[in-house]
Amino acid sequence: MRLNPYTSGQAIWFTCVASLFATTALAADLTWSGAVSSDWNNPANWNPPQIPTATDHVIINSGSVTVPADGVFAIMDWTGGSIFGALAVASNGVWNIAGAGVMDCYARVTNAGTIHWTGAGSWRLSSGAYIDNLAGGLLDIQNDQDISIKNGGSVTLHNAGTVRKSASTGTTTLAVFFDNLGTVEADTGVINLQGGYSGGSAVNLAISLGGATPGDGYGKINFSNPLSFDGTFSVSTRNGYLPNPGDTFSVLSYPASTSSFTCLSGMDLGGGLLLQPHYNATGLTLTATTYTTGTSQPQLFISRSANGIVVQWPLGFPGWVLQSNTNLASSFWAPVPVACDNQVLLPVTAPGQFFRLKQ
């Protein structure tokens, strides 16, 4: 804190200092002891003996704790013990999960803030529990552990925010039903959705490219059930990475698929390089492909999709209209509606289809 250079007087300086101390004095580090019971709201179960407030740092490393619906904290570190009740991470809150063994969670979890999952511990949920990752919420996975269900049963992870694997190059398996209305992003390693999956038009499946080596260089999303794709598939790059022409990236795998994404985002990497999608019966692979730069006319690229074709061209050509024709002897070219900036996914409606861009 510093004084305004146009303000003088020690009275103002002392007022600022007093206000700063009053703010920071509210926060405390509270460690769960469970000395009396599993009751979150009993001060005797905490060290020092006080009930957590919304500005406190809570540490749970052993025992059993039942979090009430009105239980609050700023940061929770969970490294051991079992959690019951209704755990809510506020929009400015953080829940750090960093145990070394099996972490048992019997709670109904609602996340509007950030969950960091690190360490060597797996996350085990009881039947009837759920994770609700709200819009704006982030589940940040930084390990190769699993989310499983204790003693069978059914658990759902509702995602309206972002589930991201940002570190570790192996596989994280989510053996719960994944109800997705948000973003699933694999920056490294593999996100294995093993317990079933459903999505919708607002879904974004995302991959980050930082190298050509699977796992370390880029991530992958694996599905255990047949899919009907909708929404967006997006690609980003990190640390200035650009692939070499011909490099391939296996980014999605699934038993079967009956449709294609509405939009493929981030395919044009710039500098005369784009990613061309190649669908097959059980996966999606991206191939780095060159295009001519410094030209006044764009190039068209056509590839197969799960149930049709993908027509794409480089960015930077506003005002060009995609047209199609089924008979080159005809002068009639019909405009093709384009949902994304430089691509369209189309069903195959005739034995011969022709496309062009016209300004």
BELBELMO-V930550 format. One record per backbone hydrogen bond with DSSP energy under -0.5 kcal/mol. NH is the residue of the N-H (numbers start at 1). CO is the residue of the C=O. E is the energy in kcal/mol with one decimal. If there is no record, write none. Layout:
BEGIN
nh:NH co:CO e:E
nh:NH co:CO e:E
END
This chain:
BEGIN
nh:7 co:4 e:-2.6
nh:12 co:9 e:-0.5
nh:13 co:9 e:-0.9
nh:14 co:10 e:-2.4
nh:15 co:11 e:-1.6
nh:16 co:12 e:-2.0
nh:17 co:13 e:-1.9
nh:18 co:14 e:-2.2
nh:19 co:15 e:-1.9
nh:20 co:16 e:-2.1
nh:21 co:17 e:-2.2
nh:22 co:18 e:-1.9
nh:23 co:19 e:-1.6
nh:24 co:20 e:-2.1
nh:25 co:21 e:-1.8
nh:26 co:23 e:-1.1
nh:27 co:24 e:-1.1
nh:30 co:28 e:-0.7
nh:30 co:57 e:-3.1
nh:31 co:29 e:-0.5
nh:31 co:47 e:-2.5
nh:32 co:59 e:-3.1
nh:33 co:45 e:-3.1
nh:34 co:45 e:-1.7
nh:40 co:38 e:-0.6
nh:40 co:66 e:-1.3
nh:42 co:39 e:-1.5
nh:43 co:41 e:-0.7
nh:45 co:42 e:-2.2
nh:46 co:43 e:-2.0
nh:47 co:31 e:-1.9
nh:50 co:48 e:-1.7
nh:56 co:53 e:-1.6
nh:57 co:28 e:-3.1
nh:58 co:56 e:-0.6
nh:58 co:75 e:-3.5
nh:59 co:30 e:-3.0
nh:60 co:77 e:-3.1
nh:61 co:59 e:-0.5
nh:65 co:82 e:-2.2
nh:66 co:38 e:-3.2
nh:67 co:65 e:-0.6
nh:67 co:84 e:-2.7
nh:68 co:66 e:-0.5
nh:71 co:68 e:-2.0
nh:74 co:56 e:-2.9
nh:75 co:56 e:-1.7
nh:76 co:94 e:-2.4
nh:77 co:58 e:-3.0
nh:78 co:76 e:-0.6
nh:78 co:96 e:-3.3
nh:79 co:60 e:-2.5
nh:79 co:77 e:-0.6
nh:80 co:60 e:-1.1
nh:82 co:63 e:-2.6
nh:83 co:104 e:-1.7
nh:84 co:65 e:-2.9
nh:86 co:67 e:-2.9
nh:87 co:108 e:-1.0
nh:88 co:86 e:-0.6
nh:89 co:110 e:-3.0
nh:90 co:88 e:-0.6
nh:93 co:90 e:-2.0
nh:94 co:74 e:-2.0
nh:95 co:114 e:-2.5
nh:96 co:76 e:-3.5
nh:96 co:94 e:-0.5
nh:97 co:95 e:-0.6
nh:97 co:116 e:-3.3
nh:98 co:78 e:-2.4
nh:98 co:96 e:-0.6
nh:100 co:79 e:-0.6
nh:103 co:122 e:-2.9
nh:104 co:81 e:-0.5
nh:104 co:102 e:-0.7
nh:105 co:103 e:-0.6
nh:105 co:124 e:-3.3
nh:106 co:83 e:-3.5
nh:106 co:104 e:-0.5
nh:107 co:83 e:-0.6
nh:108 co:85 e:-2.2
nh:109 co:107 e:-0.7
nh:109 co:130 e:-2.8
nh:110 co:87 e:-2.6
nh:111 co:132 e:-2.8
nh:112 co:89 e:-2.6
nh:112 co:110 e:-0.6
nh:114 co:93 e:-1.8
nh:115 co:138 e:-3.0
nh:116 co:95 e:-2.2
nh:116 co:114 e:-0.5
nh:117 co:115 e:-0.6
nh:117 co:140 e:-2.9
nh:118 co:97 e:-2.9
nh:118 co:116 e:-0.7
nh:121 co:99 e:-1.5
nh:122 co:101 e:-0.5
nh:123 co:146 e:-2.9
nh:124 co:103 e:-3.3
nh:124 co:122 e:-0.6
nh:125 co:123 e:-0.5
nh:125 co:148 e:-2.9
nh:126 co:105 e:-1.3
nh:127 co:150 e:-0.7
nh:128 co:154 e:-2.0
nh:129 co:126 e:-2.1
nh:130 co:107 e:-0.6
nh:131 co:156 e:-1.9
nh:132 co:109 e:-3.0
nh:133 co:131 e:-0.7
nh:133 co:158 e:-3.2
nh:134 co:111 e:-2.3
nh:134 co:132 e:-1.0
nh:137 co:134 e:-2.7
nh:138 co:113 e:-2.3
nh:139 co:162 e:-2.6
nh:140 co:115 e:-3.4
nh:140 co:138 e:-0.7
nh:141 co:139 e:-0.7
nh:141 co:164 e:-3.7
nh:142 co:117 e:-2.9
nh:142 co:140 e:-0.5
nh:147 co:173 e:-2.6
nh:148 co:123 e:-2.1
nh:148 co:146 e:-0.5
nh:150 co:125 e:-3.6
nh:152 co:149 e:-0.9
nh:156 co:129 e:-0.7
nh:157 co:177 e:-3.1
nh:158 co:131 e:-2.8
nh:158 co:156 e:-0.7
nh:159 co:157 e:-0.5
nh:159 co:179 e:-2.9
nh:160 co:133 e:-3.4
nh:160 co:158 e:-0.5
nh:161 co:133 e:-0.9
nh:162 co:137 e:-2.4
nh:163 co:183 e:-2.6
nh:164 co:139 e:-2.7
nh:164 co:162 e:-0.6
nh:165 co:185 e:-2.5
nh:166 co:141 e:-1.9
nh:166 co:164 e:-0.8
nh:167 co:141 e:-1.2
nh:172 co:190 e:-2.9
nh:173 co:145 e:-0.6
nh:173 co:171 e:-0.5
nh:174 co:172 e:-0.5
nh:174 co:192 e:-3.0
nh:175 co:147 e:-2.8
nh:175 co:173 e:-0.8
nh:177 co:155 e:-2.4
nh:178 co:196 e:-2.4
nh:179 co:157 e:-2.3
nh:179 co:177 e:-0.7
nh:180 co:178 e:-0.8
nh:180 co:198 e:-2.8
nh:181 co:159 e:-3.7
nh:181 co:179 e:-0.5
nh:182 co:159 e:-0.8
nh:183 co:161 e:-2.9
nh:184 co:204 e:-2.2
nh:185 co:163 e:-2.8
nh:186 co:206 e:-2.4
nh:187 co:165 e:-2.2
nh:187 co:185 e:-0.7
nh:188 co:165 e:-1.2
nh:189 co:215 e:-2.6
nh:190 co:170 e:-2.4
nh:191 co:220 e:-2.5
nh:192 co:172 e:-3.1
nh:192 co:190 e:-0.7
nh:193 co:191 e:-0.7
nh:193 co:222 e:-3.1
nh:194 co:174 e:-1.3
nh:194 co:192 e:-1.2
nh:195 co:174 e:-1.3
nh:195 co:176 e:-0.7
nh:198 co:178 e:-2.1
nh:203 co:200 e:-1.5
nh:204 co:182 e:-2.5
nh:205 co:232 e:-2.6
nh:206 co:184 e:-3.1
nh:206 co:204 e:-0.6
nh:207 co:234 e:-2.1
nh:208 co:186 e:-1.6
nh:209 co:236 e:-3.0
nh:210 co:208 e:-0.5
nh:210 co:217 e:-3.1
nh:211 co:217 e:-0.6
nh:214 co:212 e:-0.5
nh:215 co:218 e:-2.0
nh:216 co:214 e:-1.6
nh:217 co:213 e:-3.1
nh:218 co:213 e:-1.0
nh:219 co:186 e:-0.7
nh:219 co:208 e:-0.9
nh:220 co:189 e:-1.6
nh:221 co:251 e:-2.3
nh:222 co:191 e:-2.9
nh:223 co:253 e:-2.4
nh:224 co:193 e:-1.8
nh:227 co:256 e:-2.6
nh:232 co:203 e:-2.9
nh:233 co:263 e:-2.4
nh:234 co:205 e:-2.5
nh:235 co:265 e:-2.0
nh:236 co:207 e:-2.0
nh:238 co:209 e:-2.0
nh:241 co:238 e:-1.6
nh:246 co:288 e:-2.8
nh:247 co:244 e:-2.4
nh:249 co:286 e:-2.2
nh:251 co:249 e:-0.9
nh:251 co:284 e:-1.8
nh:252 co:284 e:-1.5
nh:253 co:221 e:-1.7
nh:254 co:282 e:-2.1
nh:258 co:227 e:-1.9
nh:262 co:231 e:-2.2
nh:263 co:231 e:-1.6
nh:265 co:233 e:-3.0
nh:265 co:263 e:-0.5
nh:269 co:267 e:-0.8
nh:269 co:273 e:-1.9
nh:270 co:273 e:-0.8
nh:273 co:270 e:-0.5
nh:274 co:289 e:-2.9
nh:275 co:267 e:-2.7
nh:276 co:274 e:-0.6
nh:276 co:287 e:-2.9
nh:277 co:275 e:-0.5
nh:278 co:285 e:-2.5
nh:279 co:304 e:-1.3
nh:280 co:283 e:-2.5
nh:283 co:280 e:-0.7
nh:284 co:252 e:-1.8
nh:285 co:278 e:-2.2
nh:286 co:249 e:-2.5
nh:287 co:276 e:-2.2
nh:288 co:247 e:-2.7
nh:289 co:274 e:-3.4
nh:291 co:272 e:-1.8
nh:301 co:312 e:-2.8
nh:303 co:310 e:-2.2
nh:305 co:308 e:-2.3
nh:309 co:346 e:-3.0
nh:310 co:303 e:-3.5
nh:311 co:344 e:-2.8
nh:312 co:301 e:-2.7
nh:312 co:310 e:-0.5
nh:313 co:342 e:-2.0
nh:314 co:299 e:-0.5
nh:320 co:317 e:-1.2
nh:321 co:358 e:-2.8
nh:323 co:356 e:-3.0
nh:324 co:334 e:-2.6
nh:325 co:354 e:-1.9
nh:330 co:327 e:-1.9
nh:333 co:331 e:-0.7
nh:334 co:324 e:-2.4
nh:334 co:332 e:-0.5
nh:336 co:322 e:-2.9
nh:337 co:335 e:-0.5
nh:339 co:337 e:-0.5
nh:340 co:343 e:-1.0
nh:344 co:311 e:-2.1
nh:346 co:309 e:-2.6
nh:346 co:344 e:-0.5
nh:349 co:347 e:-0.8
nh:354 co:325 e:-2.8
nh:356 co:323 e:-2.1
nh:358 co:321 e:-2.5
END
